[in-house]
């Protein structure tokens, strides 16, 4: 499963962050009881928070899809609306929140190098 294409729920992100921090503490040779800040441990290893990585991957894929032709099947799938009895958060809603959080718009995706820089720079 690719993280770019599934609408991540808050509980999924929390579970991933916990698993990530267990691995980060293990790689740094420290334990939870020593109470090192997560940010400090991630900086030691030179890695970003998993939530940020997921957001960057979603936005990278979204920019890729936006640059496709209008008749492309991938782009058509992105526009497809599924009727379901209970409202769920869709991938598009998650991407819309990501774009709002980083103050991005769809016109930015036309210039790939600019888009790549915009989704990588904000931390």
BELPEUR-V902679 format. One record per helix or strand of 3 or more residues. SS is the DSSP state (helix for helix, strand for strand). FROM is the first residue (numbers start at 1). LEN is the number of residues. If there is no record, write none. Layout:
SS/FROM/LEN  SS/FROM/LEN
This chain:
helix/10/19  helix/32/3  helix/38/8  helix/50/17  helix/73/7  helix/91/12  helix/106/5  helix/112/10
